[in-house]
Amino acid sequence: MKVLVPVKRVVDYNVKVRVKSDGSGMDLAGLKMSMNPFDEIAVEEAVRLKEKGAATEVVAVSCGASACQETLRTALAIGADRAILVETDAELQPLAVAKILKALVDKEQPGLVLLGKQAIDGDNNQTGQMLAAIADLPQATFASKVEVLEGKAQVKREVDGGLETVEVALPAVVTTDLRLNEPRYVTLPNIMKAKKKPMETVKPADLGVDVAPRIRTVKVGEPPKRGAGVKVPDVATLVDKLKSEAKVI
């Protein structure tokens, strides 16, 4: 079984981002970039499936600028067998990414598409679900455990009330949650080996996909600064302030 793992290049989760002075977006100049943490978990799970014998090949794919090659090399160092870069400088929104992945699913015919539930930059939580819809594939989201057995995937997923176990026929789309696994440390020998693994570069036009944005960002702003706390003399005053000032009750 082939496993396709989409990975996204995002600002490192330890970095504090700043809004541009004109409010047009985030200022990413000079910031450290890394693989989206949820996608790193997906790569780790795909490699573990291969190590168990449930998968035969792990293919990492990324969509974006040429700098995404670095993210793909990280995936290869974790244990992916080969990589595909869909290179474009256009702004990629979830629907465009889902269409690109649909074209790659048609081309590669994977038994499983394993991707992070969301990216920590946009926090959209849409790509996996959109891909499943347009590719007409069963889906299991927010996976905290994945088992592949005889043409089916059994997925334990996190829901508001606790845990839910679902079973989907393969091929399928599965999105990963934080508690699925802990990605391995990438060693220097594996980083060196990753440089020799194959990486294919294609354009969205080669896949017949239109990536034109459908949504326009009007303005990006900083969240309001938190005001200082105040002390109240008694419960009655507290309730009055919650009603009249905070308006939460």
C-alpha positions in Angstrom: 0.0 0.0 0.0 1.2 3.5 -0.9 0.8 6.3 1.6 0.6 9.9 0.4 1.5 12.5 3.0 1.0 16.2 2.3 3.3 18.5 4.3 3.2 22.3 4.7 6.0 24.8 5.3 4.9 27.1 8.1 6.5 29.6 10.6 8.0 27.6 13.4 5.6 27.2 16.3 8.2 28.8 18.7 8.3 32.0 16.8 6.1 35.0 17.5 4.7 36.5 14.3 4.0 40.2 13.6 1.4 41.9 11.5 2.6 44.1 8.7 2.2 47.8 9.2 -0.3 48.1 6.4 -2.5 45.3 7.7 -2.1 43.2 4.5 -0.8 40.1 6.2 1.9 38.7 8.4 5.5 39.8 8.2 7.5 36.6 7.6 10.8 38.2 6.7 13.7 36.5 8.5 11.5 34.1 10.5 12.4 30.5 11.1 10.3 28.1 9.0 9.6 24.4 9.7 7.2 21.6 8.9 3.7 22.0 10.2 3.6 20.0 13.5 0.4 18.0 12.6 2.0 17.1 9.2 5.2 15.9 11.0 3.0 13.5 13.0 1.4 12.3 9.8 4.8 11.6 8.3 5.9 9.7 11.4 2.7 7.6 11.4 3.1 6.8 7.7 6.7 5.6 8.3 5.5 3.5 11.3 2.9 1.9 9.1 5.7 1.0 6.6 7.9 -0.4 9.4 5.0 -2.6 10.5 4.6 -3.9 7.0 1.2 -2.2 6.4 2.6 0.2 3.8 5.1 -0.3 1.1 5.9 3.2 0.1 5.6 6.7 1.7 5.4 9.7 -0.7 5.6 13.2 0.8 4.2 16.1 -1.2 4.3 19.8 -0.6 2.7 22.8 -2.4 4.3 26.2 -2.5 7.5 28.0 -3.3 10.9 26.3 -4.0 11.8 26.7 -0.3 9.3 23.9 0.4 12.1 21.5 -0.7 13.6 21.9 2.7 10.4 20.7 4.3 10.2 17.8 2.0 13.9 16.9 2.8 12.8 16.8 6.5 10.0 14.3 5.6 12.5 12.2 3.6 14.9 12.3 6.6 12.1 11.0 8.9 11.6 8.1 6.5 9.6 9.0 3.4 10.8 7.2 0.3 10.3 10.0 -2.2 8.9 13.5 -2.5 6.8 15.6 -4.9 7.0 19.4 -4.9 4.1 21.2 -6.6 5.9 24.5 -7.1 4.0 27.8 -7.3 4.4 31.3 -5.9 0.7 31.9 -5.9 -1.3 32.1 -2.6 -2.6 28.7 -2.0 -5.9 28.4 -0.2 -7.4 25.1 1.2 -9.6 24.4 -1.9 -6.6 24.9 -4.3 -4.5 22.6 -2.2 -7.3 20.0 -2.1 -7.6 20.1 -5.9 -3.8 19.7 -6.3 -3.9 16.7 -3.9 -6.9 15.2 -5.8 -4.8 15.3 -9.0 -1.9 13.6 -7.3 -4.3 11.0 -5.8 -5.5 10.2 -9.3 -1.9 10.0 -10.5 -0.3 8.1 -7.6 -3.3 6.0 -6.6 -2.4 5.8 -2.9 -4.1 3.4 -0.5 -4.1 6.1 2.2 -3.8 9.9 2.3 -2.4 10.8 5.7 -2.2 14.6 6.6 -2.3 16.9 9.6 -5.8 18.0 10.7 -4.8 21.7 10.2 -1.9 24.0 9.7 -0.8 26.2 12.5 -0.7 29.3 10.3 -4.2 29.4 8.8 -5.8 27.0 11.3 -8.5 26.3 8.7 -8.9 22.6 9.3 -10.4 22.2 5.7 -7.9 20.6 3.3 -8.4 17.0 4.4 -12.2 17.2 4.3 -12.2 19.0 1.0 -9.9 16.4 -0.5 -12.1 13.6 0.7 -15.2 15.3 -0.8 -13.8 16.0 -4.3 -12.0 12.7 -4.5 -15.1 10.8 -3.3 -13.0 9.0 -0.6 -14.1 8.0 2.9 -12.5 10.1 5.7 -11.6 9.9 9.3 -10.5 13.1 11.0 -8.7 14.0 14.3 -7.0 10.5 14.5 -5.4 9.6 17.8 -4.7 6.0 16.7 -4.6 4.4 13.2 -4.6 0.7 12.4 -4.6 -0.8 8.9 -6.2 -4.2 8.5 -7.1 -6.1 5.3 -8.2 -3.2 3.1 -9.6 -1.2 6.0 -8.4 1.5 8.4 -9.6 1.5 12.0 -9.3 5.0 13.4 -9.7 6.1 17.0 -10.6 9.8 16.8 -11.0 12.6 19.4 -14.5 14.1 19.7 -16.0 16.5 22.3 -17.4 13.7 24.4 -14.2 11.6 24.4 -13.0 9.0 21.9 -14.8 7.5 18.9 -13.6 4.5 16.8 -14.5 4.4 13.1 -13.7 2.0 10.3 -13.2 3.2 6.7 -12.5 1.2 3.6 -9.3 2.0 1.7 -8.4 4.1 -0.1 -9.3 6.8 2.4 -8.2 10.2 3.8 -7.1 10.4 7.5 -6.2 13.6 9.3 -3.9 13.4 12.4 -4.3 14.9 15.9 -1.5 15.7 18.3 -1.8 12.6 20.4 -1.4 10.1 17.6 2.4 9.8 18.1 5.6 11.6 19.0 7.8 12.2 15.8 11.3 10.8 16.0 14.4 12.9 16.2 15.9 13.3 12.8 19.5 12.2 12.9 22.4 13.6 10.8 22.9 10.3 8.9 19.3 10.3 7.9 19.5 13.9 6.8 22.4 13.0 4.5 20.5 10.0 3.1 17.5 12.3 2.4 19.6 14.3 0.0 19.9 11.2 -2.3 16.2 10.4 -2.3 14.2 11.4 -5.4 12.2 14.6 -5.5 10.0 15.4 -8.4 9.0 19.0 -9.2 5.8 19.8 -11.1 3.6 22.9 -11.6 -0.1 23.2 -10.8 -0.7 23.7 -14.6 1.0 20.3 -15.2 -1.7 18.7 -13.1 -4.5 20.7 -14.8 -5.3 22.6 -11.6 -6.4 26.3 -11.3 -5.0 27.7 -8.0 -6.5 31.2 -8.3 -7.7 32.4 -4.8 -11.4 32.4 -4.2 -11.2 34.3 -0.9 -9.8 37.8 -0.4 -8.2 38.9 2.8 -9.5 42.4 3.6 -7.4 43.2 6.7 -5.2 41.5 9.3 -4.9 43.0 12.7 -3.4 42.3 16.1 -5.7 41.0 18.8 -6.7 43.7 21.4 -4.3 44.0 24.3 -5.6 42.5 27.5 -6.5 45.1 30.1 -5.3 45.1 33.7 -7.3 43.2 36.3 -9.2 45.0 39.1 -10.0 43.9 42.7 -13.6 44.1 44.0 -14.7 44.3 47.6 -17.4 41.7 47.5 -19.4 39.2 45.4 -22.2 41.6 44.7 -19.8 44.1 43.1 -18.3 41.3 41.0 -21.7 40.2 39.7 -22.6 43.8 39.0 -19.4 44.3 36.9 -19.9 41.1 35.1 -23.4 42.2 34.1 -22.8 45.9 33.4 -19.2 46.1 32.2 -18.1 42.7 30.9 -21.7 41.8 29.8 -21.0 38.1 30.2 -24.0 37.3 32.4 
